[in-house]
């Protein structure tokens, strides 16, 4: 049986700043069947998904809305997605 690669880390691209980071350090957003955009904390919700990094600049409502619109084809009202930034220092 082949060995599993323990050093493999899935990488994803941020929809806002286009930086590539480890999947586990990002927040997944998903477009649901009714066309709304929601935060997906478990990472397994059905629907088209995209990722946003934890950089505070990427959580600015205008930039976040543009990135989500480009990635998911759905419009997001400013302030509709309240994404909390996880402070790495704590």
C-alpha positions as CSV (number, residue, x, y, z in Angstrom):
1,X,0.0,0.0,0.0
2,X,1.5,3.4,-0.9
3,X,2.4,5.8,1.8
4,X,0.4,8.9,2.3
5,X,2.4,12.1,1.9
6,X,2.5,13.6,5.4
7,X,4.0,16.9,4.1
8,X,1.1,17.5,1.7
9,X,-0.8,20.7,2.6
10,X,-3.8,21.7,0.4
11,X,-3.4,25.2,-0.9
12,X,-6.1,27.7,-2.0
13,X,-6.2,31.1,-3.6
14,X,-7.8,34.1,-1.8
15,X,-10.7,35.5,-3.9
16,X,-9.8,39.0,-2.9
17,X,-6.0,39.4,-2.9
18,X,-5.1,36.3,-5.0
19,X,-2.5,35.1,-2.5
20,X,-2.0,31.3,-2.2
21,X,-2.2,30.0,1.4
22,X,-2.9,26.8,3.2
23,X,-6.6,25.8,3.0
24,X,-7.0,25.5,6.8
25,X,-5.9,29.1,7.4
26,X,-8.6,30.5,5.2
27,X,-12.4,31.1,5.4
28,X,-14.7,29.3,2.9
29,X,-17.6,31.2,1.4
30,X,-20.3,29.3,-0.5
31,X,-23.0,30.3,-2.9
32,X,-26.1,28.3,-2.0
33,X,-28.8,27.1,-4.3
34,X,-31.0,30.2,-3.7
35,X,-28.1,32.4,-4.8
36,X,-27.1,33.8,-1.4
37,X,-23.6,33.8,-0.1
38,X,-22.9,32.3,3.3
39,X,-19.9,31.5,5.5
40,X,-19.0,27.8,5.6
41,X,-17.2,27.0,8.8
42,X,-17.1,23.2,8.2
43,X,-15.9,23.5,4.6
44,X,-18.4,20.9,3.3
45,X,-21.5,22.8,2.5
46,X,-23.0,22.1,-1.0
47,X,-22.6,24.8,-3.6
48,X,-20.0,26.8,-5.4
49,X,-17.3,27.8,-2.9
50,X,-14.3,30.2,-2.7
51,X,-11.8,31.1,0.0
52,X,-10.8,34.4,1.7
53,X,-7.6,34.7,3.7
54,X,-7.5,36.2,7.2
55,X,-5.8,39.4,6.1
56,X,-7.8,42.4,7.5
57,X,-7.6,44.2,4.1
58,X,-9.4,41.3,2.5
59,X,-12.3,41.7,4.9
60,X,-13.0,45.2,3.9
61,X,-16.6,45.2,2.7
62,X,-16.0,46.7,-0.8
63,X,-13.0,44.5,-1.7
64,X,-14.7,41.4,-0.2
65,X,-17.9,42.1,-2.3
66,X,-15.9,42.5,-5.5
67,X,-13.9,39.3,-4.9
68,X,-17.0,37.2,-4.1
69,X,-18.8,38.6,-7.1
70,X,-15.9,37.7,-9.4
71,X,-15.4,34.2,-7.9
72,X,-19.0,33.1,-7.3
73,X,-21.0,35.3,-9.7
74,X,-23.2,36.5,-6.8
75,X,-23.6,39.9,-5.4
76,X,-23.0,40.5,-1.7
77,X,-24.4,43.5,0.2
78,X,-21.7,45.4,2.2
79,X,-21.8,44.1,5.8
80,X,-23.9,41.0,4.9
81,X,-20.9,38.7,5.6
82,X,-19.5,39.4,9.0
83,X,-16.1,37.6,8.9
84,X,-14.2,37.7,12.0
85,X,-10.4,38.0,11.7
86,X,-8.5,35.4,13.7
87,X,-5.5,37.0,15.4
88,X,-2.5,34.8,14.9
89,X,-0.6,36.4,17.9
90,X,-3.1,35.0,20.4
